[in-house]
């Protein structure tokens, strides 16, 4: 979201113990006999970090083409259009009274034809149907972003709700507005409200949507009624759509509830390309070490605590925060970020402008061994924190263990610890460092140097 409209929030450090306690009590996902949506952490690309509110069809297609050609072979397969696709003049967002929206006859947002020309077919706006079909033709999956609620303009015009006897004024709760978004009113938890979300999901299924990111719903404020209505509407379609809830920090006391309805939920407010940030907003990479550790035991098939998007590579021409730029993160910091997201099993949703991928960033994103940690790891957890040195372990495929060691400080750190210190089951291991693809000797101890803000990711096998 634009910085001027984002509600600032911080997770106090003293609440981490509460996170750990609450999450330890969370049971397995409900309805285990049903096919699991998102059996592994979703991987893909989202337009927000590079295009903000301004993405156009040609820009989206150009990025999707790179996603399919370069990244899809390594598991990156979701292409998501973030906020603003229904705004005719998105750059007027700071003055919301000037915004002009594209709506259908039933009060639902539809893409602006001037920005998404394939939405027009025989003079009729068919939404993202053609664009969704294009994404699918490349073997990818298609996603969109919405803000919860019903358009205020639809309420003013009292437009009919598709497939129902209700109208927009039956749906809207005009006492409930998103604190940072001026476009919508909240939706009443009533049959009229359910009819509204049913109409949205029917529309999105006709567009081929596979991933639905819903904003202003999981924190500041948390809206359980609307989450349930959206979940029910998805189930009615019969389509396996991932439901992703934003922004965070989602409360740990709500973990069981959100896991019953969504596959992804944000564990913090927006993360951008800062190693540390003295300000409350946005969040930094450093901030996420404590949160991912607290939520790690809850990452499991069908439920993925979301550490937010990866602001790597080139962010532009209209990033959702700041000016167009190459990521502010150093190469070591980028490796640390991706390593933490991988071993914590966070969804991997990339924000880079894919048309400007350089060789180094491409290599970073296509390290199959690192991606395997994210996609096939389990029993992941933080096993040690000594000052500014953080260590995680996880199990991989049969016979494989992972050990990730991070240096959060500004100076190099020497590590000299027996594997037993990290509660690993064996006395000695044959190692391979996955970023450098360097094989090590069989040893009973870890001996290495971590650069400032850097990490090492070890694959361990018993000799």
C-alpha positions in Angstrom: 0.0 0.0 0.0 1.1 3.6 -0.5 3.1 4.8 2.5 0.8 7.9 3.1 -2.2 5.6 3.6 -0.6 2.7 5.5 -1.5 2.5 9.2 1.7 2.2 11.1 2.0 -0.7 13.5 4.8 -2.5 15.4 4.9 -5.8 17.0 6.4 -5.2 20.4 9.4 -7.4 21.2 7.8 -8.5 24.4 5.0 -10.3 22.6 7.2 -13.0 21.0 6.8 -15.3 23.9 3.1 -15.0 23.5 3.5 -15.9 19.8 5.4 -19.1 20.7 2.9 -20.1 23.3 -0.1 -19.5 21.1 1.3 -21.2 18.0 2.4 -24.3 20.0 -1.3 -24.8 20.8 -2.5 -24.6 17.3 -3.8 -27.9 15.9 -3.4 -29.3 12.4 -5.4 -27.7 9.6 -9.1 -28.6 9.5 -10.7 -31.0 7.0 -7.5 -33.0 6.4 -9.4 -35.4 4.1 -10.0 -32.6 1.6 -7.5 -31.8 -1.1 -5.0 -29.4 0.3 -4.7 -26.1 -1.5 -1.0 -24.9 -1.3 0.6 -28.1 -0.2 3.9 -26.3 -0.4 4.7 -22.6 0.1 3.4 -20.7 -2.9 6.1 -19.2 -5.2 5.6 -16.4 -7.7 5.7 -12.8 -8.7 3.6 -9.8 -7.6 3.5 -6.4 -9.3 3.4 -4.1 -6.2 7.1 -3.8 -5.4 7.9 -2.6 -9.0 4.7 -1.0 -10.3 2.7 0.0 -7.3 -0.8 1.0 -8.4 0.2 1.6 -12.0 0.7 -1.8 -13.7 -0.5 -2.1 -17.3 -1.3 -5.1 -19.4 1.8 -4.8 -21.5 4.0 -4.5 -18.4 2.3 -7.5 -16.8 2.7 -9.6 -19.9 6.4 -8.7 -20.3 7.0 -9.8 -16.7 4.9 -12.9 -17.1 6.9 -13.9 -20.2 10.2 -13.7 -18.2 8.5 -15.6 -15.3 7.6 -18.4 -17.6 10.9 -18.6 -19.4 13.4 -18.0 -16.7 11.9 -18.7 -13.2 9.0 -21.2 -13.8 11.4 -24.2 -14.2 12.5 -23.6 -10.6 9.0 -23.4 -9.2 8.0 -19.7 -9.5 4.6 -20.1 -11.0 2.1 -17.5 -9.7 1.7 -14.1 -11.5 -0.3 -11.6 -9.4 -1.6 -8.2 -10.3 -1.6 -6.1 -7.1 -3.8 -3.1 -6.2 -5.1 -0.4 -8.6 -6.1 -2.3 -11.7 -9.6 -0.7 -11.6 -8.3 2.9 -11.3 -8.3 5.0 -14.4 -6.0 7.6 -12.8 -3.9 5.6 -10.1 -1.4 8.4 -9.6 -4.1 10.5 -8.1 -4.3 8.1 -5.2 -3.0 10.7 -2.7 -6.1 12.8 -3.5 -8.8 10.1 -3.5 -11.6 12.5 -4.3 -10.1 12.6 -7.8 -10.0 8.8 -8.4 -12.1 7.4 -11.2 -13.0 3.7 -11.1 -14.1 1.1 -13.6 -17.3 -0.8 -12.5 -19.6 -3.3 -14.0 -23.4 -3.1 -13.9 -23.4 -5.1 -10.6 -21.0 -2.7 -8.8 -17.9 -4.9 -9.1 -14.5 -3.5 -10.1 -13.3 -4.4 -13.5 -10.0 -3.7 -15.2 -9.6 -0.3 -17.0 -9.6 -1.0 -20.7 -7.1 1.8 -21.4 -4.6 0.0 -19.1 -5.7 -3.6 -19.9 -7.0 -3.6 -23.5 -7.7 -7.3 -23.6 -10.5 -6.7 -21.2 -12.6 -5.5 -24.1 -14.3 -8.1 -26.3 -16.9 -7.1 -28.9 -17.4 -3.8 -27.0 -18.0 -5.6 -23.7 -15.6 -5.6 -20.7 -14.9 -9.2 -19.9 -12.5 -8.5 -17.1 -9.3 -10.4 -16.9 -10.6 -13.5 -18.7 -8.2 -13.1 -21.7 -5.3 -12.2 -19.5 -5.9 -15.1 -17.2 -6.1 -17.4 -20.2 -2.7 -16.0 -21.4 -1.1 -16.7 -18.0 -2.5 -20.2 -18.0 -1.3 -20.8 -21.6 2.3 -20.4 -20.3 1.8 -23.0 -17.6 1.5 -20.4 -14.8 -1.2 -19.4 -12.3 -3.1 -16.1 -12.2 -3.7 -13.9 -9.2 -5.2 -10.5 -8.3 -5.3 -8.2 -5.3 -8.4 -6.6 -3.8 -9.2 -4.6 -0.7 -12.0 -6.1 1.3 -15.5 -4.5 1.0 -17.8 -3.0 -1.6 -17.0 0.1 -3.7 -18.4 3.3 -2.2 -19.5 4.3 -5.7 -21.5 1.2 -6.0 -23.3 2.1 -2.8 -24.0 5.6 -3.9 -25.6 4.2 -7.1 -27.2 1.3 -5.2 -26.3 -1.2 -7.9 -27.8 -4.7 -7.9 -25.7 -7.6 -6.6 -25.3 -10.2 -9.3 -27.3 -13.4 -8.8 -29.3 -12.1 -5.8 -32.2 -10.0 -4.7 -29.9 -7.6 -2.9 -28.5 -4.2 -3.8 -25.3 -2.5 -2.7 -26.9 -0.5 0.1 -28.1 -3.8 1.6 -24.4 -5.0 1.7 -22.4 -2.0 2.8 -21.5 -1.2 6.4 -20.8 2.6 6.1 -19.5 2.7 9.7 -16.6 0.4 8.7 -14.0 1.9 6.4 -10.5 0.7 5.9 -8.2 3.2 7.7 -5.8 3.6 4.8 -8.0 2.9 1.8 -10.6 5.4 0.5 -12.3 3.2 -2.1 -14.6 0.8 -0.2 -17.0 0.4 2.6 -17.0 -2.7 4.8 -19.5 -5.6 4.2 -22.1 -6.7 6.6 -21.9 -10.2 7.9 -25.4 -11.0 6.6 -27.0 -12.9 3.6 -26.6 -9.7 1.6 -22.9 -9.6 2.4 -22.4 -13.2 1.5 -24.2 -12.7 -1.8 -21.8 -9.8 -2.5 -18.7 -12.0 -2.0 -20.3 -14.9 -3.9 -20.8 -12.5 -6.8 -17.1 -11.4 -6.6 -15.8 -15.0 -6.6 -18.0 -16.0 -9.4 -16.6 -13.2 -11.4 -13.0 -14.1 -10.5 -13.5 -17.7 -11.4 -14.7 -16.6 -14.9 -11.3 -14.7 -15.1 -9.3 -17.8 -14.2 -8.1 -16.5 -10.8 -6.0 -19.0 -8.8 -4.7 -16.6 -6.1 -6.7 -14.0 -4.3 -4.8 -11.5 -2.1 -7.3 -9.6 0.2 -6.0 -6.5 2.0 -7.1 -4.6 5.1 -8.5 -7.8 6.6 -6.0 -9.6 8.8 -4.9 -6.7 10.9 -5.6 -3.0 11.4 -8.4 -4.0 11.4 -9.0 -7.8 11.7 -12.3 -8.7 10.0 -13.2 -12.3 10.7 -16.7 -12.0 9.3 -15.5 -11.0 5.9 -12.7 -13.6 6.0 -15.4 -16.3 6.6 -17.6 -14.9 3.8 -14.8 -14.9 1.3 -13.8 -18.4 2.3 -17.3 -19.7 1.9 -17.6 -17.9 -1.5 -14.3 -19.6 -2.6 -15.6 -23.1 -1.6 -18.9 -22.5 -3.5 -16.9 -22.0 -6.7 -15.2 -25.4 -6.4 -12.0 -23.8 -7.7 -8.8 -24.3 -5.6 -8.0 -20.6 -5.1 -5.3 -19.6 -2.6 -6.6 -17.0 -0.1 -3.8 -14.7 1.1 -4.6 -12.2 3.9 -2.9 -8.9 4.4 -1.6 -6.9 6.1 0.0 -8.0 9.3 0.9 -8.5 12.0 -1.8 -11.2 12.3 -2.4 -11.8 16.0 -1.0 -15.1 17.3 -4.2 -15.6 19.2 -6.0 -15.8 15.9 -3.8 -18.4 14.3 -6.3 -21.2 14.6 -9.0 -19.1 13.1 -7.2 -17.8 10.1 -5.7 -21.2 9.4 -9.2 -22.5 9.0 -10.0 -20.1 6.2 -6.8 -19.0 4.5 -3.6 -20.6 3.0 -1.4 -17.5 3.7 -1.5 -14.7 6.2 0.9 -11.9 6.8 2.9 -12.0 10.0 4.0 -8.4 9.8 3.3 -5.1 8.2 5.0 -4.3 4.8 8.6 -5.4 4.4 10.9 -3.4 2.1 14.5 -3.4 1.1 16.1 -2.3 4.4 18.4 -4.4 6.5 17.4 -2.3 9.5 15.0 0.6 9.7 14.8 2.9 12.8 11.3 3.9 11.7 8.2 2.0 12.6 7.3 1.5 8.9 8.2 -0.2 6.7 9.6 -3.4 8.3 13.2 -4.5 7.6 14.8 -7.9 7.0 16.4 -7.7 10.5 12.9 -7.4 12.0 11.7 -10.7 10.4 14.2 -13.0 12.2 12.2 -12.8 15.5 8.8 -13.1 13.9 9.6 -16.1 11.6 11.1 -17.9 14.6 7.9 -17.4 16.5 5.7 -18.6 13.7 7.9 -21.4 12.4 6.0 -24.3 14.0 2.9 -23.4 12.2 4.2 -23.5 8.6 2.7 -26.7 7.2 0.8 -27.9 4.1 -2.2 -25.7 3.5 -1.0 -23.0 6.0 1.9 -20.7 5.4 2.7 -17.7 7.7 3.8 -15.1 5.2 6.9 -13.0 5.9 5.9 -10.7 2.9 7.3 -10.2 -0.5 10.9 -10.2 -1.6 12.0 -6.7 -2.6 15.0 -8.0 -4.7 16.5 -6.9 -8.0 15.3 -3.7 -9.7 12.3 -2.1 -8.1 10.7 0.3 -10.6 9.4 2.2 -12.5 6.8 3.0 -9.8 7.5 1.0 -6.7 5.0 0.9 -3.9 7.6 2.5 -1.6 10.2 5.1 -2.5 11.7 5.9 -5.9 12.7 3.5 -8.6 16.0 1.8 -7.7 18.0 -1.4 -7.5 17.3 -3.0 -4.2 18.9 -1.3 -1.2 20.0 -4.7 0.1 23.6 -5.8 -0.4 24.3 -9.2 -2.0 25.0 -10.7 1.4 21.7 -9.3 2.8 19.7 -10.6 -0.2 21.1 -14.1 0.4 20.3 -13.8 4.0 16.7 -12.7 3.3 16.1 -15.5 0.8 17.7 -18.0 3.1 15.5 -17.0 6.1 12.3 -17.1 3.9 13.4 -20.5 2.5 14.2 -22.3 5.8 11.2 -20.7 7.6 9.0 -21.9 4.7 7.5 -18.6 4.0 5.8 -18.1 0.7 8.3 -16.8 -1.9 6.6 -13.9 -3.7 9.1 -11.9 -5.7 8.7 -8.1 -6.3 11.5 -7.5 -8.8 10.9 -6.0 -12.2 11.5 -9.3 -14.1 12.3 -7.5 -17.4 15.4 -6.1 -15.7 16.8 -9.2 -14.1 20.6 -9.2 -14.0 22.7 -12.3 -14.0 23.4 -12.2 -10.2 19.7 -11.8 -9.3 18.7 -14.6 -11.7 21.3 -16.9 -10.1 20.0 -16.0 -6.6 16.5 -16.9 -7.6 17.3 -20.1 -9.5 19.4 -21.9 -6.9 17.4 -25.2 -6.9 19.0 -26.5 -3.7 17.9 -23.4 -1.8 14.4 -23.6 -3.2 14.2 -27.2 -2.2 14.8 -26.1 1.4 11.6 -24.0 1.1 9.5 -26.5 -0.8 10.5 -29.8 0.9 11.8 -28.8 4.3 10.0 -29.7 7.5 10.4 -29.5 11.2 12.0 -26.1 10.6 12.9 -24.1 13.7 15.3 -21.6 15.2 17.7 -23.7 17.2 20.0 -21.1 18.6 20.4 -17.3 19.0 23.7 -16.1 20.5 23.7 -12.3 20.4 23.6 -11.4 16.7 24.2 -15.0 15.5 21.0 -16.9 14.6 20.9 -20.6 13.6 18.0 -22.6 12.1 17.7 -26.2 11.3 15.3 -28.2 9.2 14.8 -31.7 7.9 14.8 -32.2 4.1 14.3 -35.2 1.9 15.2 -38.5 3.4 18.8 -38.5 4.8 19.2 -34.7 4.5 19.3 -32.0 7.2 19.7 -28.3 6.8 21.6 -25.8 9.0 21.3 -22.1 8.3 23.6 -19.7 10.2 23.1 -15.9 10.1 25.2 -13.0 11.2 22.9 -10.0 12.0 25.9 -7.8 13.1 28.0 -5.3 11.2 31.2 -7.3 11.8 32.4 -10.8 10.6 31.7 -13.6 13.0 33.6 -16.9 13.5 31.5 -20.0 14.2 33.2 -22.9 15.9 30.5 -25.2 17.4 29.9 -29.0 17.5 26.8 -30.1 15.7 25.5 -31.3 19.1 25.2 -27.7 20.1 22.4 -27.4 17.6 20.7 -30.5 18.8 21.3 -32.4 15.6 21.0 -36.2 15.9 24.4 -37.3 14.5 28.0 -36.9 15.7 29.4 -35.9 12.4 28.3 -34.8 8.9 29.4 -34.4 5.4 28.5 -30.8 4.4 27.7 -28.9 1.3 27.2 -25.1 1.4 24.3 -24.5 -0.9 24.9 -20.9 -2.1 28.5 -21.5 -3.1 27.9 -25.2 -4.0 31.1 -26.0 -2.0 31.6 -29.4 -0.5 33.2 -29.7 2.9 34.9 -32.4 4.8 33.2 -34.8 7.2 33.4 -33.2 10.6 31.7 -33.2 14.0 31.8 -29.4 14.2 30.9 -26.3 12.2 33.9 -24.1 11.4 33.2 -21.1 9.3 33.2 -17.3 9.0 30.0 -15.3 8.5 30.3 -12.0 6.7 28.4 -9.0 8.1 24.7 -9.4 7.5 25.6 -12.7 5.7 24.8 -16.4 6.1 25.8 -19.9 5.2 23.2 -22.6 4.3 24.5 -26.1 4.9 23.1 -29.3 3.6 24.2 -32.1 6.0 24.4 -35.8 5.3 25.7 -38.5 7.6 28.9 -40.2 6.3 
